[in-house]
Amino acid sequence: MAHYIVGDLQGCHGALVKLLQQVDFSPSRDLLWCAGDLVNRGPDSLATLRLLAGLGSSADSVLGNHDFHLMAAYLGLGKAKPQDRIDSLLAADDAADLIDWLRHRPMLLQSTNHRIVLTHAGLPPCWDIPTAARLAIEVEQCLQSERWKELLAKLYGNRPNPWSDQLKGMSRLRCIINYLTRMRLCQADATLEFEHKEGILGPLPDGFRAWFDWPHPDWQGMDLVFGHWSTLESELNRPNLYPMDAGCVWGGSLCALELGTRSKICIPCFPGGEPQPV
């Protein structure tokens, strides 16, 4: 049995199929986790969700910011833009089933066997892993309940910022979602900065660093796998960190991390997300 984590798909169905063929993935034998942002901007978000949902217990994914945006757009609570390329998904006969599958995905996954924690955007310096797992469950329980529409109606916004354990209600859940799905830069107190989209080699806003460059609580031997930051992948050299968003939809690559060996297998893509011939 092999266990793979694949980076941000963003609707790049053809690249995913090719990558799974490359690693000889078998749902009867292997396990596939995704780093979130399954949809939006790529050529076929509908086929991507159908493939993953069809794998049953052999596949799972944490939720990313684009996944939340899709759910909000489905409910008419967020406006789908032409570049999202999700109109066919929203109009599909099985859209309700796919959205239901999506809203039952976790915010955080752990493999104790492989000493891995997976979130979409990382972990802020104010949380240790048990805290992050507990807060992730708060979002999951709401999203999987009858209150899910209320949560998505209150999804958008940059406040509250930074985190406080005294936060309550939908403001608390929005803050947790922002840390786990939108974070790149923060201050020492974990105040988030939402505008910076580039890497970390150039100038950064005053007082801000990449979330992983601040002192963190002890991860107790766990490695952290994350997506979300496509401009970072070639720049990062930090112990215990595995960035997986290699920008497949922008003409980069779609990559899978095999957890047993910590080896990466990548499929190069054209701008727009179609796989290049190998």
C-alpha positions in Angstrom: 0.0 0.0 0.0 1.2 3.5 -0.9 0.0 6.7 0.6 0.1 9.8 -1.6 -0.6 13.5 -1.0 -1.2 15.5 -4.2 -1.0 19.3 -4.4 -3.6 21.9 -5.3 -5.6 20.4 -8.3 -7.7 23.5 -9.2 -9.8 21.5 -11.7 -6.8 20.0 -13.5 -8.5 16.7 -14.1 -6.3 15.5 -17.0 -3.1 16.2 -15.0 -4.5 14.3 -12.0 -5.4 11.3 -14.2 -1.9 11.3 -15.7 -0.2 11.6 -12.3 -2.2 8.7 -10.9 -1.2 6.6 -13.9 2.4 7.6 -13.4 2.4 6.3 -9.8 0.3 3.3 -10.7 -2.3 4.3 -8.2 -4.9 1.6 -7.3 -7.9 2.5 -5.1 -8.0 -1.1 -3.9 -4.5 -0.8 -2.6 -3.4 2.8 -2.2 -4.6 6.0 -0.4 -4.8 9.5 -1.9 -5.0 12.7 0.1 -5.4 16.1 -1.5 -4.1 19.4 -0.2 -7.3 21.3 -0.9 -8.3 23.8 -3.7 -9.7 20.9 -5.7 -11.6 23.3 -8.0 -11.6 26.6 -9.8 -9.5 28.0 -12.7 -8.5 24.6 -14.2 -10.1 23.0 -17.3 -12.5 20.6 -15.6 -13.5 21.0 -11.9 -16.6 18.9 -12.5 -14.7 15.8 -13.6 -12.1 16.4 -10.8 -14.7 16.2 -8.1 -16.5 13.3 -9.7 -13.2 11.3 -9.9 -12.3 12.0 -6.2 -15.8 11.4 -4.8 -15.9 8.2 -6.9 -12.8 6.8 -5.2 -14.7 6.4 -1.9 -12.6 5.7 1.1 -9.5 5.5 -1.0 -9.4 9.3 -1.3 -9.8 12.3 1.0 -9.0 16.0 0.9 -8.7 18.9 3.3 -10.6 22.0 2.3 -9.0 25.0 0.6 -10.2 28.6 0.0 -11.4 27.8 -3.5 -13.4 24.9 -2.2 -15.2 27.2 0.2 -15.8 29.7 -2.6 -17.4 26.9 -4.7 -19.8 26.0 -1.9 -20.7 29.6 -1.4 -21.2 30.1 -5.1 -23.5 27.0 -5.3 -25.7 28.6 -2.6 -25.7 32.0 -4.4 -23.7 33.5 -1.5 -20.6 34.2 -3.5 -20.2 35.3 -7.1 -18.5 32.9 -9.5 -16.1 34.7 -11.8 -15.5 33.7 -15.5 -11.9 32.7 -14.6 -13.2 30.2 -12.0 -14.5 28.0 -14.8 -17.1 26.3 -12.6 -20.4 27.0 -14.5 -20.7 23.5 -15.8 -20.1 22.1 -12.3 -22.8 24.4 -10.8 -25.2 23.4 -13.5 -24.5 19.6 -13.3 -27.3 17.2 -12.4 -25.1 15.8 -9.6 -23.9 19.2 -8.3 -25.9 18.8 -5.0 -24.2 15.4 -4.4 -20.8 16.8 -5.1 -21.2 19.8 -2.9 -22.5 17.5 -0.2 -19.4 15.4 -0.6 -17.2 18.5 -0.5 -18.7 19.9 2.7 -18.0 16.7 4.5 -14.2 17.0 3.9 -12.0 17.8 6.8 -9.9 20.9 7.5 -7.0 18.9 8.8 -5.7 15.3 8.2 -3.1 13.4 10.2 -1.2 10.2 9.6 0.5 9.0 12.7 2.1 6.1 10.8 3.8 8.5 8.5 4.2 11.4 11.0 2.4 13.8 8.7 -0.1 16.6 9.3 -1.9 18.1 6.2 -3.7 21.4 6.0 -4.3 23.6 3.0 -2.4 26.7 4.1 -0.3 25.6 7.1 -0.4 26.2 10.8 -0.1 29.6 12.5 2.6 30.1 15.1 0.0 30.5 17.8 -1.3 26.9 17.5 0.3 23.6 18.3 -1.0 20.5 16.3 -3.5 19.4 19.0 -5.0 22.9 19.1 -5.2 23.1 15.3 -6.9 19.7 15.2 -9.4 20.7 17.8 -10.3 24.0 16.1 -10.5 22.3 12.7 -13.2 20.0 14.1 -15.2 23.1 15.2 -15.4 24.2 11.6 -16.1 20.6 10.3 -19.0 20.1 12.8 -20.7 23.3 11.7 -20.1 22.7 8.0 -21.5 19.2 8.2 -24.6 20.3 10.2 -27.8 22.1 9.3 -25.9 25.4 10.0 -23.6 25.0 7.0 -25.5 27.6 4.9 -25.2 30.1 7.8 -21.5 29.5 8.0 -21.0 30.1 4.2 -23.1 33.2 4.4 -20.6 34.6 7.0 -17.5 33.2 5.3 -16.0 36.3 3.6 -14.0 38.8 5.5 -10.5 39.4 7.0 -11.7 40.0 10.6 -11.3 39.0 13.3 -7.5 39.1 13.0 -5.4 37.9 14.9 -6.7 34.8 16.7 -8.1 34.8 20.2 -9.5 31.8 22.0 -12.2 34.1 23.4 -13.8 34.5 19.9 -17.2 33.0 19.6 -19.8 32.1 16.9 -19.3 32.6 13.2 -16.5 35.2 13.8 -14.5 32.4 15.5 -15.1 30.0 12.7 -14.2 32.5 10.0 -10.9 33.2 11.8 -10.1 29.5 11.9 -10.9 29.1 8.2 -8.7 32.0 7.3 -5.8 30.5 9.1 -6.2 27.1 7.6 -7.0 28.1 4.1 -5.7 31.6 3.3 -2.6 32.2 5.4 0.8 33.1 3.8 2.3 35.9 5.9 1.7 36.9 9.5 3.2 38.9 12.3 4.7 37.4 15.5 1.2 37.5 17.2 -0.2 35.6 14.1 -1.9 38.7 12.7 -2.5 37.7 9.0 -1.6 39.7 5.9 -3.9 38.9 3.0 -2.5 40.8 0.0 0.9 39.3 -0.5 0.8 36.6 -3.3 4.5 36.3 -4.2 7.2 34.2 -2.6 9.5 35.0 0.2 12.7 36.0 -1.6 11.6 39.5 -2.4 10.5 42.4 -0.1 7.9 41.6 2.4 5.5 44.0 4.2 7.1 45.5 7.3 6.7 43.3 10.4 5.5 40.2 8.4 7.2 36.9 7.7 6.1 33.6 6.2 4.0 31.8 8.8 6.7 29.1 9.1 9.5 31.5 9.8 8.1 32.5 13.2 8.8 30.3 16.3 6.3 27.5 16.5 5.2 25.2 19.3 6.9 21.8 19.1 5.4 19.7 16.4 6.6 16.6 18.2 8.2 14.9 15.3 5.4 15.5 12.8 6.1 16.9 9.3 3.6 19.4 7.9 2.3 19.2 4.3 0.5 22.1 2.8 -0.6 23.7 -0.5 -2.0 27.2 -1.3 1.3 29.0 -2.0 2.2 28.2 -5.6 4.9 30.9 -5.8 6.7 29.4 -2.9 7.5 25.8 -3.9 10.9 26.3 -5.5 12.0 28.8 -2.8 11.4 26.8 0.3 14.1 24.9 2.2 12.8 24.3 5.7 13.0 21.1 7.8 9.8 19.3 8.4 7.9 21.2 5.7 6.5 19.9 2.4 4.9 22.6 0.1 2.8 20.9 -2.5 1.2 23.6 -4.7 3.5 23.7 -7.7 1.2 25.8 -9.8 -0.2 23.3 -12.2 -3.0 25.6 -13.4 -0.3 28.3 -14.1 1.9 26.1 -16.2 3.9 24.6 -13.4 3.5 21.0 -12.2 1.1 18.7 -10.4 3.0 16.8 -7.7 2.4 13.8 -5.5 4.3 13.1 -2.3 4.7 9.4 -1.4 4.7 9.4 2.3 6.7 6.3 2.9 9.8 7.6 1.1 9.0 11.3 1.1 9.7 11.3 -2.6 7.9 13.6 -5.1 6.5 12.7 -8.5 5.5 15.6 -10.7 3.6 16.0 -14.0 4.5 19.2 -16.0 1.5 21.2 -17.2 0.7 23.8 -19.8 -0.7 27.2 -18.7 -4.3 26.6 -18.1 -3.7 23.2 -16.4 -3.6 20.6 -19.2 -0.8 18.1 -18.7 2.2 18.2 -21.0 3.2 15.0 -22.9 5.9 13.1 -21.1 
